[in-house]
Amino acid sequence: MSTTILSAGRSRLLLGLSCLAILAGCAGPRCTPPTGLSPTTPAAVIATGGRIGERVRWGGALARVQHLRDSTEIEVVAYPLDGCGQPRLDAAPIGRFILIRSGFVETAGRPVGTLLSATGVIVGLRDGHLGEAPYAFPLLQGHSLSWWGHSSGARQATQGWPRPRVSIGIGGGSGGYYGGGIGVRF
């Protein structure tokens, strides 16, 4: 009879751990790609000189900030975005752009290299320079802005999945012992 009680206890433990694993998997972060936005890049806008009025989602690494009287202009080295809208530094840069936001955007805690993404409308091109080289910057009138962290060291090795991450393990060993564990990584 004691063997039956032990088997029932193990079964309940396994059932409980399985349910916990399923629930933890369902509770994970969900990312949905933007819908209805153009897949064009800053480099493509520069090459064609067009796409004015299109709504896009761009992002990259902060290069420079200029606070003006009624707006803030943020120069960004653009990178492709993952499904969550986070810049993918494992890819090659896809140009630069200037994000224009109405009012003052506080950037004091955001050093050069901080990752960001924004959704907005392409409102034009502005001739400028990168060092001594001429460069045409696409202008993005930003409606939303997301900050992701700093590009050196802060980039997560999770390929775009936001942190924290939850891991669950279930195993059995010799002698009829079973175990499980839950880990959280930040």
HELIX and SHEET records of a PDB file:
HELIX    1   1 SER A    2  CYS A   26  1                                  25    
HELIX    2   2 PRO A   42  THR A   48  1                                   7    
HELIX    3   3 SER A  174  GLY A  176  5                                   3    
SHEET    1   A 6 ARG A  55  HIS A  67  0                                        
SHEET    2   A 6 SER A  71  ALA A  78 -1                                        
SHEET    3   A 6 ARG A  96  SER A 102 -1                                        
SHEET    4   A 6 ALA A 133  HIS A 150  1                                        
SHEET    5   A 6 THR A 114  LEU A 130 -1                                        
SHEET    6   A 6 ARG A  55  HIS A  67 -1                                        
SHEET    1   B 2 ARG A 165  GLY A 172  0                                        
SHEET    2   B 2 TYR A 178  ARG A 185 -1                                        
END                                                                             
